[in-house]
């Protein structure tokens, strides 16, 4: 009798052929791609240079690759998520 084989699903980031690793790309405050990122959750916030920054866990990325985003870089859905569940302060 043979046992059923488990099918392994690839993470969402590997399903797209045009995937770009964020560690290879310079995501600066001037880029527009930061506002288009999907935020899974906010891990923390702090004041950097007089402006509030949030540590965002991006969808499809591990939590170790979370990135700091300024308030003006967040999209409307991310801002709504921020209001519903504010992160702790560091």
DOPA-370721 format. One record per atom (N, C-alpha, C): residue number from 1; residue in one letter; atom name; y, z, x. Coordinates in steps of 0.05 Angstrom, whole numbers, plus 5000, padded with zeros to 4 digits. Example, Ala and Ser with C-alpha at 12.3 -4.5 7.8 and 13.67 -1.06 7.14 Angstrom:
BEGIN
{num:1, residuo:A, atomo:N, yy:4886, zz:5156, xx:5264}
{num:1, residuo:A, atomo:CA, yy:4910, zz:5156, xx:5246}
{num:1, residuo:A, atomo:C, yy:4934, zz:5156, xx:5264}
{num:2, residuo:S, atomo:N, yy:4955, zz:5142, xx:5257}
{num:2, residuo:S, atomo:CA, yy:4979, zz:5143, xx:5273}
{num:2, residuo:S, atomo:C, yy:5001, zz:5157, xx:5258}
This chain:
BEGIN
{num:1, residuo:X, atomo:N, yy:4977, zz:5000, xx:5017}
{num:1, residuo:X, atomo:CA, yy:5000, zz:5000, xx:5000}
{num:1, residuo:X, atomo:C, yy:5025, zz:5000, xx:5018}
{num:2, residuo:X, atomo:N, yy:5043, zz:4982, xx:5013}
{num:2, residuo:X, atomo:CA, yy:5067, zz:4981, xx:5029}
{num:2, residuo:X, atomo:C, yy:5090, zz:4997, xx:5016}
{num:3, residuo:X, atomo:N, yy:5106, zz:5008, xx:5032}
{num:3, residuo:X, atomo:CA, yy:5129, zz:5024, xx:5023}
{num:3, residuo:X, atomo:C, yy:5153, zz:5005, xx:5018}
{num:4, residuo:X, atomo:N, yy:5170, zz:5011, xx:4999}
{num:4, residuo:X, atomo:CA, yy:5194, zz:4995, xx:4995}
{num:4, residuo:X, atomo:C, yy:5213, zz:4998, xx:5019}
{num:5, residuo:X, atomo:N, yy:5226, zz:4977, xx:5026}
{num:5, residuo:X, atomo:CA, yy:5245, zz:4978, xx:5048}
{num:5, residuo:X, atomo:C, yy:5273, zz:4983, xx:5037}
{num:6, residuo:X, atomo:N, yy:5287, zz:4999, xx:5051}
{num:6, residuo:X, atomo:CA, yy:5315, zz:5006, xx:5043}
{num:6, residuo:X, atomo:C, yy:5333, zz:4984, xx:5052}
{num:7, residuo:X, atomo:N, yy:5350, zz:4974, xx:5034}
{num:7, residuo:X, atomo:CA, yy:5370, zz:4954, xx:5041}
{num:7, residuo:X, atomo:C, yy:5395, zz:4969, xx:5049}
{num:8, residuo:X, atomo:N, yy:5406, zz:4960, xx:5072}
{num:8, residuo:X, atomo:CA, yy:5430, zz:4973, xx:5082}
{num:8, residuo:X, atomo:C, yy:5454, zz:4956, xx:5075}
{num:9, residuo:X, atomo:N, yy:5474, zz:4969, xx:5064}
{num:9, residuo:X, atomo:CA, yy:5499, zz:4956, xx:5057}
{num:9, residuo:X, atomo:C, yy:5519, zz:4959, xx:5080}
{num:10, residuo:X, atomo:N, yy:5532, zz:4938, xx:5087}
{num:10, residuo:X, atomo:CA, yy:5553, zz:4940, xx:5107}
{num:10, residuo:X, atomo:C, yy:5578, zz:4953, xx:5096}
{num:11, residuo:X, atomo:N, yy:5593, zz:4967, xx:5113}
{num:11, residuo:X, atomo:CA, yy:5619, zz:4979, xx:5103}
{num:11, residuo:X, atomo:C, yy:5637, zz:4956, xx:5094}
{num:12, residuo:X, atomo:N, yy:5656, zz:4963, xx:5077}
{num:12, residuo:X, atomo:CA, yy:5674, zz:4944, xx:5065}
{num:12, residuo:X, atomo:C, yy:5690, zz:4928, xx:5087}
{num:13, residuo:X, atomo:N, yy:5696, zz:4941, xx:5109}
{num:13, residuo:X, atomo:CA, yy:5712, zz:4927, xx:5129}
{num:13, residuo:X, atomo:C, yy:5697, zz:4904, xx:5143}
{num:14, residuo:X, atomo:N, yy:5670, zz:4905, xx:5143}
{num:14, residuo:X, atomo:CA, yy:5654, zz:4885, xx:5156}
{num:14, residuo:X, atomo:C, yy:5646, zz:4862, xx:5137}
{num:15, residuo:X, atomo:N, yy:5652, zz:4865, xx:5111}
{num:15, residuo:X, atomo:CA, yy:5646, zz:4843, xx:5092}
{num:15, residuo:X, atomo:C, yy:5666, zz:4821, xx:5093}
{num:16, residuo:X, atomo:N, yy:5690, zz:4826, xx:5104}
{num:16, residuo:X, atomo:CA, yy:5711, zz:4806, xx:5106}
{num:16, residuo:X, atomo:C, yy:5709, zz:4792, xx:5133}
{num:17, residuo:X, atomo:N, yy:5708, zz:4766, xx:5133}
{num:17, residuo:X, atomo:CA, yy:5706, zz:4751, xx:5158}
{num:17, residuo:X, atomo:C, yy:5732, zz:4752, xx:5174}
{num:18, residuo:X, atomo:N, yy:5754, zz:4757, xx:5161}
{num:18, residuo:X, atomo:CA, yy:5780, zz:4758, xx:5174}
{num:18, residuo:X, atomo:C, yy:5789, zz:4786, xx:5181}
{num:19, residuo:X, atomo:N, yy:5769, zz:4805, xx:5184}
{num:19, residuo:X, atomo:CA, yy:5776, zz:4833, xx:5190}
{num:19, residuo:X, atomo:C, yy:5788, zz:4835, xx:5217}
{num:20, residuo:X, atomo:N, yy:5809, zz:4852, xx:5218}
{num:20, residuo:X, atomo:CA, yy:5823, zz:4858, xx:5244}
{num:20, residuo:X, atomo:C, yy:5821, zz:4887, xx:5248}
{num:21, residuo:X, atomo:N, yy:5813, zz:4895, xx:5272}
{num:21, residuo:X, atomo:CA, yy:5812, zz:4924, xx:5279}
{num:21, residuo:X, atomo:C, yy:5840, zz:4934, xx:5283}
{num:22, residuo:X, atomo:N, yy:5847, zz:4956, xx:5271}
{num:22, residuo:X, atomo:CA, yy:5874, zz:4967, xx:5274}
{num:22, residuo:X, atomo:C, yy:5880, zz:4976, xx:5302}
{num:23, residuo:X, atomo:N, yy:5859, zz:4983, xx:5317}
{num:23, residuo:X, atomo:CA, yy:5863, zz:4992, xx:5345}
{num:23, residuo:X, atomo:C, yy:5872, zz:4969, xx:5362}
{num:24, residuo:X, atomo:N, yy:5866, zz:4944, xx:5354}
{num:24, residuo:X, atomo:CA, yy:5873, zz:4921, xx:5370}
{num:24, residuo:X, atomo:C, yy:5900, zz:4910, xx:5362}
{num:25, residuo:X, atomo:N, yy:5911, zz:4918, xx:5340}
{num:25, residuo:X, atomo:CA, yy:5937, zz:4908, xx:5330}
{num:25, residuo:X, atomo:C, yy:5958, zz:4929, xx:5332}
{num:26, residuo:X, atomo:N, yy:5982, zz:4921, xx:5340}
{num:26, residuo:X, atomo:CA, yy:6004, zz:4940, xx:5341}
{num:26, residuo:X, atomo:C, yy:6017, zz:4941, xx:5314}
{num:27, residuo:X, atomo:N, yy:6013, zz:4965, xx:5301}
{num:27, residuo:X, atomo:CA, yy:6025, zz:4969, xx:5274}
{num:27, residuo:X, atomo:C, yy:6050, zz:4986, xx:5278}
{num:28, residuo:X, atomo:N, yy:6073, zz:4972, xx:5279}
{num:28, residuo:X, atomo:CA, yy:6098, zz:4986, xx:5284}
{num:28, residuo:X, atomo:C, yy:6112, zz:4990, xx:5257}
{num:29, residuo:X, atomo:N, yy:6134, zz:5004, xx:5258}
{num:29, residuo:X, atomo:CA, yy:6149, zz:5010, xx:5233}
{num:29, residuo:X, atomo:C, yy:6162, zz:4985, xx:5222}
{num:30, residuo:X, atomo:N, yy:6166, zz:4964, xx:5239}
{num:30, residuo:X, atomo:CA, yy:6178, zz:4939, xx:5230}
{num:30, residuo:X, atomo:C, yy:6159, zz:4921, xx:5215}
{num:31, residuo:X, atomo:N, yy:6133, zz:4925, xx:5219}
{num:31, residuo:X, atomo:CA, yy:6113, zz:4907, xx:5206}
{num:31, residuo:X, atomo:C, yy:6111, zz:4912, xx:5177}
{num:32, residuo:X, atomo:N, yy:6106, zz:4891, xx:5162}
{num:32, residuo:X, atomo:CA, yy:6104, zz:4893, xx:5133}
{num:32, residuo:X, atomo:C, yy:6075, zz:4899, xx:5125}
{num:33, residuo:X, atomo:N, yy:6056, zz:4896, xx:5143}
{num:33, residuo:X, atomo:CA, yy:6028, zz:4900, xx:5136}
{num:33, residuo:X, atomo:C, yy:6022, zz:4930, xx:5130}
{num:34, residuo:X, atomo:N, yy:6038, zz:4948, xx:5140}
{num:34, residuo:X, atomo:CA, yy:6033, zz:4976, xx:5136}
{num:34, residuo:X, atomo:C, yy:6036, zz:4983, xx:5106}
{num:35, residuo:X, atomo:N, yy:6055, zz:4970, xx:5092}
{num:35, residuo:X, atomo:CA, yy:6058, zz:4976, xx:5064}
{num:35, residuo:X, atomo:C, yy:6036, zz:4964, xx:5047}
{num:36, residuo:X, atomo:N, yy:6021, zz:4945, xx:5058}
{num:36, residuo:X, atomo:CA, yy:5999, zz:4932, xx:5043}
{num:36, residuo:X, atomo:C, yy:5973, zz:4946, xx:5048}
{num:37, residuo:X, atomo:N, yy:5971, zz:4966, xx:5064}
{num:37, residuo:X, atomo:CA, yy:5946, zz:4980, xx:5069}
{num:37, residuo:X, atomo:C, yy:5939, zz:4997, xx:5045}
{num:38, residuo:X, atomo:N, yy:5913, zz:4999, xx:5039}
{num:38, residuo:X, atomo:CA, yy:5904, zz:5015, xx:5017}
{num:38, residuo:X, atomo:C, yy:5898, zz:5043, xx:5028}
{num:39, residuo:X, atomo:N, yy:5910, zz:5063, xx:5017}
{num:39, residuo:X, atomo:CA, yy:5907, zz:5090, xx:5026}
{num:39, residuo:X, atomo:C, yy:5885, zz:5104, xx:5010}
{num:40, residuo:X, atomo:N, yy:5865, zz:5115, xx:5023}
{num:40, residuo:X, atomo:CA, yy:5844, zz:5130, xx:5009}
{num:40, residuo:X, atomo:C, yy:5854, zz:5157, xx:5002}
{num:41, residuo:X, atomo:N, yy:5866, zz:5171, xx:5021}
{num:41, residuo:X, atomo:CA, yy:5877, zz:5198, xx:5017}
{num:41, residuo:X, atomo:C, yy:5897, zz:5204, xx:5039}
{num:42, residuo:X, atomo:N, yy:5913, zz:5224, xx:5034}
{num:42, residuo:X, atomo:CA, yy:5932, zz:5234, xx:5054}
{num:42, residuo:X, atomo:C, yy:5921, zz:5260, xx:5066}
{num:43, residuo:X, atomo:N, yy:5919, zz:5261, xx:5092}
{num:43, residuo:X, atomo:CA, yy:5907, zz:5284, xx:5106}
{num:43, residuo:X, atomo:C, yy:5928, zz:5305, xx:5113}
{num:44, residuo:X, atomo:N, yy:5952, zz:5297, xx:5120}
{num:44, residuo:X, atomo:CA, yy:5973, zz:5316, xx:5128}
{num:44, residuo:X, atomo:C, yy:6000, zz:5303, xx:5127}
{num:45, residuo:X, atomo:N, yy:6021, zz:5319, xx:5130}
{num:45, residuo:X, atomo:CA, yy:6048, zz:5308, xx:5133}
{num:45, residuo:X, atomo:C, yy:6063, zz:5325, xx:5152}
{num:46, residuo:X, atomo:N, yy:6083, zz:5313, xx:5166}
{num:46, residuo:X, atomo:CA, yy:6100, zz:5328, xx:5184}
{num:46, residuo:X, atomo:C, yy:6126, zz:5313, xx:5187}
{num:47, residuo:X, atomo:N, yy:6146, zz:5326, xx:5198}
{num:47, residuo:X, atomo:CA, yy:6172, zz:5315, xx:5203}
{num:47, residuo:X, atomo:C, yy:6173, zz:5304, xx:5231}
{num:48, residuo:X, atomo:N, yy:6177, zz:5277, xx:5234}
{num:48, residuo:X, atomo:CA, yy:6179, zz:5264, xx:5260}
{num:48, residuo:X, atomo:C, yy:6206, zz:5251, xx:5262}
{num:49, residuo:X, atomo:N, yy:6223, zz:5259, xx:5281}
{num:49, residuo:X, atomo:CA, yy:6249, zz:5247, xx:5285}
{num:49, residuo:X, atomo:C, yy:6267, zz:5249, xx:5260}
{num:50, residuo:X, atomo:N, yy:6265, zz:5271, xx:5246}
{num:50, residuo:X, atomo:CA, yy:6281, zz:5275, xx:5222}
{num:50, residuo:X, atomo:C, yy:6271, zz:5261, xx:5197}
{num:51, residuo:X, atomo:N, yy:6249, zz:5247, xx:5199}
{num:51, residuo:X, atomo:CA, yy:6237, zz:5233, xx:5176}
{num:51, residuo:X, atomo:C, yy:6209, zz:5243, xx:5171}
{num:52, residuo:X, atomo:N, yy:6201, zz:5243, xx:5146}
{num:52, residuo:X, atomo:CA, yy:6175, zz:5253, xx:5138}
{num:52, residuo:X, atomo:C, yy:6154, zz:5231, xx:5143}
{num:53, residuo:X, atomo:N, yy:6132, zz:5238, xx:5156}
{num:53, residuo:X, atomo:CA, yy:6110, zz:5220, xx:5162}
{num:53, residuo:X, atomo:C, yy:6084, zz:5232, xx:5150}
{num:54, residuo:X, atomo:N, yy:6067, zz:5214, xx:5142}
{num:54, residuo:X, atomo:CA, yy:6042, zz:5222, xx:5129}
{num:54, residuo:X, atomo:C, yy:6018, zz:5211, xx:5145}
{num:55, residuo:X, atomo:N, yy:5998, zz:5228, xx:5149}
{num:55, residuo:X, atomo:CA, yy:5973, zz:5219, xx:5162}
{num:55, residuo:X, atomo:C, yy:5955, zz:5207, xx:5140}
{num:56, residuo:X, atomo:N, yy:5952, zz:5181, xx:5140}
{num:56, residuo:X, atomo:CA, yy:5938, zz:5167, xx:5118}
{num:56, residuo:X, atomo:C, yy:5911, zz:5158, xx:5127}
{num:57, residuo:X, atomo:N, yy:5891, zz:5164, xx:5110}
{num:57, residuo:X, atomo:CA, yy:5863, zz:5155, xx:5114}
{num:57, residuo:X, atomo:C, yy:5861, zz:5128, xx:5100}
{num:58, residuo:X, atomo:N, yy:5858, zz:5106, xx:5114}
{num:58, residuo:X, atomo:CA, yy:5858, zz:5079, xx:5103}
{num:58, residuo:X, atomo:C, yy:5830, zz:5072, xx:5092}
{num:59, residuo:X, atomo:N, yy:5829, zz:5058, xx:5070}
{num:59, residuo:X, atomo:CA, yy:5804, zz:5050, xx:5057}
{num:59, residuo:X, atomo:C, yy:5789, zz:5031, xx:5077}
{num:60, residuo:X, atomo:N, yy:5763, zz:5036, xx:5080}
{num:60, residuo:X, atomo:CA, yy:5747, zz:5020, xx:5098}
{num:60, residuo:X, atomo:C, yy:5747, zz:5029, xx:5127}
{num:61, residuo:X, atomo:N, yy:5763, zz:5048, xx:5134}
{num:61, residuo:X, atomo:CA, yy:5765, zz:5058, xx:5161}
{num:61, residuo:X, atomo:C, yy:5754, zz:5087, xx:5162}
{num:62, residuo:X, atomo:N, yy:5742, zz:5095, xx:5184}
{num:62, residuo:X, atomo:CA, yy:5734, zz:5124, xx:5186}
{num:62, residuo:X, atomo:C, yy:5759, zz:5142, xx:5189}
{num:63, residuo:X, atomo:N, yy:5756, zz:5167, xx:5182}
{num:63, residuo:X, atomo:CA, yy:5778, zz:5186, xx:5182}
{num:63, residuo:X, atomo:C, yy:5790, zz:5189, xx:5211}
{num:64, residuo:X, atomo:N, yy:5774, zz:5183, xx:5231}
{num:64, residuo:X, atomo:CA, yy:5783, zz:5186, xx:5259}
{num:64, residuo:X, atomo:C, yy:5805, zz:5165, xx:5265}
{num:65, residuo:X, atomo:N, yy:5806, zz:5143, xx:5249}
{num:65, residuo:X, atomo:CA, yy:5826, zz:5122, xx:5254}
{num:65, residuo:X, atomo:C, yy:5850, zz:5125, xx:5235}
{num:66, residuo:X, atomo:N, yy:5854, zz:5149, xx:5224}
{num:66, residuo:X, atomo:CA, yy:5877, zz:5153, xx:5206}
{num:66, residuo:X, atomo:C, yy:5903, zz:5148, xx:5221}
{num:67, residuo:X, atomo:N, yy:5923, zz:5138, xx:5208}
{num:67, residuo:X, atomo:CA, yy:5948, zz:5131, xx:5222}
{num:67, residuo:X, atomo:C, yy:5972, zz:5144, xx:5208}
{num:68, residuo:X, atomo:N, yy:5992, zz:5150, xx:5225}
{num:68, residuo:X, atomo:CA, yy:6017, zz:5162, xx:5214}
{num:68, residuo:X, atomo:C, yy:6034, zz:5140, xx:5203}
{num:69, residuo:X, atomo:N, yy:6042, zz:5143, xx:5178}
{num:69, residuo:X, atomo:CA, yy:6060, zz:5124, xx:5164}
{num:69, residuo:X, atomo:C, yy:6085, zz:5138, xx:5155}
{num:70, residuo:X, atomo:N, yy:6107, zz:5125, xx:5158}
{num:70, residuo:X, atomo:CA, yy:6133, zz:5135, xx:5149}
{num:70, residuo:X, atomo:C, yy:6134, zz:5132, xx:5118}
{num:71, residuo:X, atomo:N, yy:6152, zz:5147, xx:5106}
{num:71, residuo:X, atomo:CA, yy:6154, zz:5146, xx:5076}
{num:71, residuo:X, atomo:C, yy:6162, zz:5118, xx:5066}
{num:72, residuo:X, atomo:N, yy:6178, zz:5104, xx:5081}
{num:72, residuo:X, atomo:CA, yy:6187, zz:5077, xx:5072}
{num:72, residuo:X, atomo:C, yy:6165, zz:5056, xx:5075}
{num:73, residuo:X, atomo:N, yy:6144, zz:5062, xx:5090}
{num:73, residuo:X, atomo:CA, yy:6122, zz:5044, xx:5094}
{num:73, residuo:X, atomo:C, yy:6101, zz:5045, xx:5072}
{num:74, residuo:X, atomo:N, yy:6103, zz:5064, xx:5054}
{num:74, residuo:X, atomo:CA, yy:6083, zz:5068, xx:5033}
{num:74, residuo:X, atomo:C, yy:6089, zz:5050, xx:5009}
{num:75, residuo:X, atomo:N, yy:6068, zz:5040, xx:4997}
{num:75, residuo:X, atomo:CA, yy:6071, zz:5024, xx:4973}
{num:75, residuo:X, atomo:C, yy:6073, zz:5041, xx:4949}
{num:76, residuo:X, atomo:N, yy:6077, zz:5029, xx:4925}
{num:76, residuo:X, atomo:CA, yy:6081, zz:5045, xx:4901}
{num:76, residuo:X, atomo:C, yy:6056, zz:5061, xx:4893}
{num:77, residuo:X, atomo:N, yy:6032, zz:5050, xx:4897}
{num:77, residuo:X, atomo:CA, yy:6008, zz:5064, xx:4890}
{num:77, residuo:X, atomo:C, yy:6003, zz:5088, xx:4909}
{num:78, residuo:X, atomo:N, yy:6010, zz:5084, xx:4934}
{num:78, residuo:X, atomo:CA, yy:6007, zz:5106, xx:4954}
{num:78, residuo:X, atomo:C, yy:6026, zz:5128, xx:4948}
{num:79, residuo:X, atomo:N, yy:6051, zz:5121, xx:4939}
{num:79, residuo:X, atomo:CA, yy:6070, zz:5142, xx:4932}
{num:79, residuo:X, atomo:C, yy:6062, zz:5157, xx:4908}
{num:80, residuo:X, atomo:N, yy:6049, zz:5144, xx:4889}
{num:80, residuo:X, atomo:CA, yy:6039, zz:5157, xx:4865}
{num:80, residuo:X, atomo:C, yy:6016, zz:5176, xx:4872}
{num:81, residuo:X, atomo:N, yy:5999, zz:5168, xx:4890}
{num:81, residuo:X, atomo:CA, yy:5977, zz:5185, xx:4899}
{num:81, residuo:X, atomo:C, yy:5988, zz:5209, xx:4914}
{num:82, residuo:X, atomo:N, yy:6010, zz:5205, xx:4929}
{num:82, residuo:X, atomo:CA, yy:6022, zz:5226, xx:4944}
{num:82, residuo:X, atomo:C, yy:6034, zz:5248, xx:4926}
{num:83, residuo:X, atomo:N, yy:6046, zz:5239, xx:4903}
{num:83, residuo:X, atomo:CA, yy:6057, zz:5258, xx:4884}
{num:83, residuo:X, atomo:C, yy:6035, zz:5274, xx:4869}
{num:84, residuo:X, atomo:N, yy:6013, zz:5260, xx:4863}
{num:84, residuo:X, atomo:CA, yy:5992, zz:5273, xx:4848}
{num:84, residuo:X, atomo:C, yy:5977, zz:5294, xx:4865}
{num:85, residuo:X, atomo:N, yy:5974, zz:5288, xx:4891}
{num:85, residuo:X, atomo:CA, yy:5959, zz:5307, xx:4909}
{num:85, residuo:X, atomo:C, yy:5973, zz:5308, xx:4936}
{num:86, residuo:X, atomo:N, yy:5993, zz:5325, xx:4938}
{num:86, residuo:X, atomo:CA, yy:6008, zz:5327, xx:4964}
{num:86, residuo:X, atomo:C, yy:5990, zz:5339, xx:4986}
{num:87, residuo:X, atomo:N, yy:5994, zz:5328, xx:5011}
{num:87, residuo:X, atomo:CA, yy:5978, zz:5338, xx:5033}
{num:87, residuo:X, atomo:C, yy:5989, zz:5363, xx:5045}
{num:88, residuo:X, atomo:N, yy:5973, zz:5378, xx:5061}
{num:88, residuo:X, atomo:CA, yy:5984, zz:5402, xx:5074}
{num:88, residuo:X, atomo:C, yy:6002, zz:5394, xx:5097}
{num:89, residuo:X, atomo:N, yy:6020, zz:5412, xx:5104}
{num:89, residuo:X, atomo:CA, yy:6039, zz:5408, xx:5126}
{num:89, residuo:X, atomo:C, yy:6027, zz:5417, xx:5152}
{num:90, residuo:X, atomo:N, yy:6032, zz:5401, xx:5173}
{num:90, residuo:X, atomo:CA, yy:6023, zz:5409, xx:5200}
{num:90, residuo:X, atomo:C, yy:6045, zz:5423, xx:5215}
